């Protein structure tokens, strides 16, 4: 496989970086929420529809290009719902929805006018009506619709429908999240696509984590090159160099495993093991790089007004969002090993 970014991915990443550099806003004390200005700017520039089918008026690209955008969103720690709205929900509706659903739900998202959120567990359905609860649903408070999953089917639910309740919650980095409760809410069935959504969503989280830790390491290396102790820059100390070298290897591990997972997802080959491996590295390496950034920065690393704190908190949230991959890897290992001899 080729780990080089395609020309389309590189161009889309460059455009996203320029837009978010100009438009993304940050509250250093973190009131959370949704950066509507940046979201609309991405829509107006064609970033939101670029990696969707040409039948929708998109650029005809796919998951690799979406992950290139997500990496830039991670680098900017931008509060935009690209992962749930585009990589998961809009892509699913484009693939499995009717033209009517696309017109009503996807096209407004591509213009940056609407938000779709995704909750992949905690729900049951009977006669097309959905009930259940899911905590910490990203961008729930700003969502106009939800894709929710039962044990064997995914439903599209209108946020304005009777029986839908969203209570705002706060995550470690003050990003938007909400407690979603559905009480006998009518849903539009999309089929048994929960695993399809889960694999794409996990790969997208890994791509976003890549951007977070990549930029955190850049900031930390630059700080180590200028901060002095005992009349020497701290980047010259062996212990600091070792921490930075380890962090570099961790970032590259996240990059390579994420690219491999995305490649397998788009190459029509089994991808669950590759996605679990990427998930493991994004969580474990994300934890280590985030702590390295804080430790090398010293006292300013724990200052919530300092830019590095934003990356530490974002890396921790994504680590928690990914959850442990070890049980999945062990289960896959047992499956590949076959039955135990009697």
C-alpha positions as CSV (number, residue, x, y, z in Angstrom):
1,X,0.0,0.0,0.0
2,X,1.0,3.6,-0.6
3,X,1.1,5.8,2.5
4,X,1.5,9.0,0.5
5,X,-1.4,11.4,0.5
6,X,-3.3,11.7,-2.8
7,X,-3.2,15.1,-4.5
8,X,-6.9,15.6,-3.7
9,X,-6.2,14.8,0.0
10,X,-3.3,17.2,0.2
11,X,-5.2,20.0,-1.5
12,X,-8.2,19.5,0.7
13,X,-6.0,19.5,3.8
14,X,-4.3,22.7,2.7
15,X,-7.6,24.4,2.1
16,X,-9.0,23.3,5.4
17,X,-5.8,24.5,7.3
18,X,-6.1,27.9,5.7
19,X,-9.8,28.3,6.5
20,X,-9.5,27.1,10.1
21,X,-6.4,29.3,10.7
22,X,-8.5,32.3,9.6
23,X,-11.9,31.3,11.0
24,X,-11.6,29.0,14.0
25,X,-12.2,30.6,17.4
26,X,-11.2,29.4,20.8
27,X,-12.3,30.3,24.3
28,X,-9.3,29.7,26.5
29,X,-11.6,28.8,29.5
30,X,-13.7,26.6,27.3
31,X,-17.4,27.3,27.2
32,X,-17.8,24.5,24.8
33,X,-20.2,24.6,21.9
34,X,-20.1,24.7,18.2
35,X,-18.1,27.1,16.0
36,X,-20.8,28.0,13.5
37,X,-18.6,30.6,11.7
38,X,-15.9,28.0,10.9
39,X,-18.5,25.4,10.0
40,X,-20.2,27.7,7.5
41,X,-16.9,28.7,6.1
42,X,-16.0,25.1,5.4
43,X,-19.4,24.7,3.7
44,X,-19.0,27.8,1.6
45,X,-15.5,26.8,0.5
46,X,-16.7,23.3,-0.6
47,X,-14.8,21.4,2.0
48,X,-17.9,19.7,3.4
49,X,-19.1,18.3,0.1
50,X,-15.8,17.6,-1.5
51,X,-15.4,14.1,-0.1
52,X,-19.0,13.0,-0.9
53,X,-20.4,11.4,-4.1
54,X,-20.6,13.5,-7.2
55,X,-24.3,12.5,-7.4
56,X,-24.8,14.9,-4.5
57,X,-22.9,17.6,-6.1
58,X,-19.7,16.6,-4.2
59,X,-16.2,16.1,-5.4
60,X,-16.6,12.4,-5.7
61,X,-13.9,11.6,-3.1
62,X,-14.3,9.5,0.0
63,X,-13.0,8.4,3.4
64,X,-9.2,9.1,2.8
65,X,-10.0,12.7,1.9
66,X,-12.4,13.0,4.8
67,X,-9.7,11.8,7.1
68,X,-7.3,14.4,5.7
69,X,-9.8,17.1,6.6
70,X,-10.2,15.5,10.1
71,X,-6.5,15.6,10.7
72,X,-6.5,19.4,10.0
73,X,-9.5,19.8,12.3
74,X,-7.5,18.1,15.0
75,X,-4.5,20.3,14.4
76,X,-6.7,23.4,14.8
77,X,-8.7,21.8,17.7
78,X,-11.7,23.3,15.8
79,X,-15.2,22.9,17.3
80,X,-16.8,21.7,14.0
81,X,-18.9,18.5,13.7
82,X,-17.3,17.2,10.6
83,X,-16.8,13.7,12.0
84,X,-20.5,13.0,13.0
85,X,-22.1,15.1,10.3
86,X,-20.0,14.3,7.2
87,X,-17.8,11.2,7.8
88,X,-20.6,9.3,9.5
89,X,-24.1,10.6,9.0
90,X,-24.0,12.3,5.6
91,X,-21.9,9.5,4.1
92,X,-24.4,6.9,5.4
93,X,-27.4,8.8,4.1
94,X,-25.7,9.2,0.7
95,X,-24.9,5.4,0.6
96,X,-28.1,4.0,2.1
97,X,-30.7,6.7,2.2
98,X,-33.4,7.7,-0.4
99,X,-33.2,10.8,-2.6
100,X,-35.8,12.4,-0.4
101,X,-33.7,11.9,2.7
102,X,-30.6,13.3,0.9
103,X,-32.5,16.4,-0.1
104,X,-33.9,17.0,3.3
105,X,-30.9,16.1,5.5
106,X,-27.7,16.0,3.6
107,X,-27.8,19.0,1.3
108,X,-28.3,21.5,4.2
109,X,-25.4,19.9,6.1
110,X,-23.1,20.4,3.0
111,X,-24.0,24.1,3.0
112,X,-23.0,24.4,6.7
113,X,-26.6,25.1,7.7
114,X,-27.3,22.0,9.7
115,X,-25.7,19.5,12.0
116,X,-26.2,15.7,12.3
117,X,-25.1,13.8,15.3
118,X,-24.6,10.0,15.8
119,X,-25.3,7.7,18.8
120,X,-24.3,4.1,18.2
121,X,-25.6,2.3,21.3
122,X,-28.2,2.5,24.0
123,X,-31.4,2.3,22.0
124,X,-34.2,-0.2,21.2
125,X,-37.0,0.0,18.6
126,X,-40.5,-1.4,18.2
127,X,-42.7,-0.8,15.2
128,X,-40.3,1.9,13.9
129,X,-40.4,3.9,17.2
130,X,-37.1,4.4,19.1
131,X,-36.4,4.6,22.8
132,X,-33.3,4.8,24.9
133,X,-30.5,7.0,26.3
134,X,-27.0,7.7,25.3
135,X,-24.6,10.0,27.2
136,X,-21.9,12.3,25.8
137,X,-23.2,12.4,22.3
138,X,-20.9,14.9,20.4
139,X,-22.6,18.1,19.2
140,X,-26.0,16.8,20.4
141,X,-27.1,20.2,21.6
142,X,-26.7,21.7,18.1
143,X,-27.9,18.7,16.1
144,X,-31.0,18.9,13.9
145,X,-31.1,15.2,13.5
146,X,-29.6,12.0,14.9
147,X,-28.5,8.7,13.6
148,X,-29.1,6.2,16.4
149,X,-28.4,2.5,16.5
150,X,-30.2,-0.4,18.0
151,X,-28.8,-3.9,18.2
152,X,-29.7,-4.6,14.5
153,X,-30.7,-1.4,12.8
154,X,-29.9,2.3,12.5
155,X,-32.6,5.0,12.5
156,X,-32.7,8.6,11.5
157,X,-34.5,10.7,14.1
158,X,-35.6,14.4,13.8
159,X,-34.3,16.4,16.7
160,X,-37.6,18.4,16.7
161,X,-39.8,15.3,17.1
162,X,-41.8,14.8,20.2
163,X,-40.1,12.6,22.7
164,X,-36.5,13.8,22.0
165,X,-34.6,15.3,24.9
166,X,-31.1,16.7,24.9
167,X,-29.4,17.8,28.1
168,X,-26.1,19.7,27.7
169,X,-23.0,18.0,29.1
170,X,-19.4,19.1,29.4
171,X,-16.4,17.1,28.3
172,X,-12.8,17.4,29.6
173,X,-11.9,19.9,26.8
174,X,-15.2,21.7,27.1
175,X,-16.4,20.4,23.7
176,X,-20.1,20.2,23.1
177,X,-21.8,17.0,24.2
178,X,-25.3,16.0,25.3
179,X,-27.3,13.4,27.1
180,X,-29.7,12.2,24.4
181,X,-33.0,10.6,25.5
182,X,-35.6,9.2,23.1
183,X,-39.0,8.2,24.3
184,X,-41.0,6.3,21.6
185,X,-39.8,8.6,18.8
186,X,-40.6,7.8,15.2
187,X,-37.5,6.9,13.2
188,X,-36.6,6.3,9.5
189,X,-34.9,2.9,9.2
190,X,-31.6,2.8,7.3
191,X,-30.8,-0.9,7.7
192,X,-28.2,-2.8,9.6
193,X,-25.3,-0.3,9.1
194,X,-24.2,0.1,12.7
195,X,-20.8,-1.6,12.1
196,X,-20.3,0.4,8.9
197,X,-20.8,3.6,10.9
198,X,-18.7,2.4,13.8
199,X,-15.7,1.5,11.7
200,X,-15.7,4.7,9.7
201,X,-16.3,6.8,12.9
202,X,-13.4,5.1,14.7
203,X,-11.1,5.7,11.7
204,X,-12.2,9.3,11.7
205,X,-11.5,9.8,15.4
206,X,-8.0,8.3,14.9
207,X,-7.4,10.8,12.0
208,X,-8.5,13.7,14.3
209,X,-6.3,12.4,17.1
210,X,-3.4,12.4,14.6
211,X,-3.8,16.1,14.0
212,X,-4.0,16.8,17.7
213,X,-0.8,15.0,18.7
214,X,1.1,16.1,15.5
215,X,0.5,19.7,16.3
216,X,1.1,19.2,20.1
217,X,4.5,17.7,19.3
218,X,5.4,20.6,16.9
219,X,4.6,23.1,19.6
220,X,6.5,21.2,22.2
221,X,9.6,20.8,20.0
222,X,9.6,24.6,19.2
223,X,9.3,25.3,23.0
224,X,12.2,23.0,23.8
225,X,14.3,24.7,21.2
226,X,14.0,28.1,22.8
227,X,13.4,27.5,26.6
228,X,16.6,27.8,28.6
229,X,17.7,26.3,31.8
230,X,21.2,26.6,33.2
231,X,22.1,28.8,30.1
232,X,21.2,25.9,27.8
233,X,18.1,25.2,25.7
234,X,16.2,22.3,27.3
235,X,16.0,20.6,23.9
236,X,19.7,19.9,24.2
237,X,19.2,17.8,27.4
238,X,19.3,14.1,26.7
239,X,16.2,13.3,28.7
240,X,14.1,15.9,26.8
241,X,15.5,14.7,23.5
242,X,14.5,11.1,24.4
243,X,10.9,12.2,25.3
244,X,10.6,14.1,22.0
245,X,12.0,11.2,20.0
246,X,9.5,8.8,21.7
247,X,6.7,11.2,21.0
248,X,7.7,11.4,17.3
249,X,7.6,7.6,17.0
250,X,4.2,7.6,18.7
251,X,2.8,10.2,16.2
252,X,4.1,8.2,13.3
253,X,2.5,5.1,14.7
254,X,-0.8,6.8,14.8
255,X,-0.3,8.1,11.3
256,X,0.6,4.7,9.8
257,X,-2.0,2.6,11.5
258,X,-4.7,5.2,10.7
259,X,-3.7,5.2,7.0
260,X,-3.7,1.5,6.9
261,X,-7.1,1.3,8.5
262,X,-8.6,3.8,6.1
263,X,-7.0,2.0,3.1
264,X,-8.5,-1.3,4.1
265,X,-11.9,0.3,4.7
266,X,-11.9,1.7,1.2
267,X,-10.4,-1.4,-0.5
268,X,-13.2,-3.8,0.2
269,X,-11.1,-6.0,2.4
270,X,-11.7,-7.0,6.0
271,X,-10.8,-3.9,8.1
272,X,-11.9,-4.6,11.7
273,X,-8.5,-5.7,12.9
274,X,-6.8,-2.7,11.2
275,X,-9.3,-0.3,12.7
276,X,-8.8,-1.8,16.2
277,X,-5.1,-1.5,15.8
278,X,-5.4,2.2,14.8
279,X,-7.7,2.8,17.7
280,X,-5.2,1.3,20.2
281,X,-2.4,3.5,18.9
282,X,-4.5,6.7,18.8
283,X,-5.6,6.1,22.4
284,X,-2.3,4.9,23.9
285,X,0.0,7.2,21.9
286,X,-2.3,10.1,22.3
287,X,-2.0,9.7,26.0
288,X,1.8,9.6,25.9
289,X,2.2,12.5,23.6
290,X,-0.2,14.7,25.5
291,X,1.7,14.1,28.7
292,X,5.0,14.7,27.0
293,X,3.7,18.1,25.8
294,X,2.7,19.1,29.3
295,X,5.9,17.8,31.0
296,X,8.3,19.4,28.6
297,X,6.4,22.7,28.9
298,X,6.8,22.5,32.7
299,X,4.7,25.0,34.6
300,X,3.1,26.6,31.6
301,X,1.9,23.2,30.5
302,X,-0.7,23.1,33.2
303,X,-1.8,26.7,32.6
304,X,-5.3,26.5,31.1
305,X,-4.7,29.8,29.3
306,X,-1.7,28.3,27.4
307,X,-2.3,26.9,23.9
308,X,-0.7,23.5,24.8
309,X,-3.4,22.9,27.4
310,X,-6.0,22.9,24.6
311,X,-4.1,20.1,22.8
312,X,-3.7,18.1,26.1
313,X,-7.4,18.3,26.8
314,X,-8.4,17.4,23.2
315,X,-6.1,14.4,23.2
316,X,-7.5,13.2,26.4
317,X,-11.1,13.5,25.2
318,X,-10.3,11.6,22.0
319,X,-8.5,9.0,24.1
320,X,-11.6,8.5,26.2
321,X,-13.9,8.6,23.2
322,X,-12.0,5.8,21.6
323,X,-12.1,3.6,24.7
324,X,-9.9,0.5,25.1
325,X,-9.0,-1.4,22.0
326,X,-7.3,-4.3,23.9
327,X,-10.4,-6.4,24.3
328,X,-11.1,-6.1,20.6
329,X,-7.6,-7.1,19.7
330,X,-7.7,-10.1,22.0
331,X,-11.0,-11.2,20.6
332,X,-9.7,-10.9,17.0
333,X,-6.6,-12.9,18.1
334,X,-8.7,-15.7,19.5
335,X,-10.8,-15.7,16.3
336,X,-7.7,-15.9,14.1
337,X,-6.1,-18.6,16.3
338,X,-9.2,-20.9,15.9
339,X,-10.6,-23.3,18.5
340,X,-8.5,-24.4,21.4
341,X,-7.4,-28.1,20.9
342,X,-9.1,-30.4,23.3
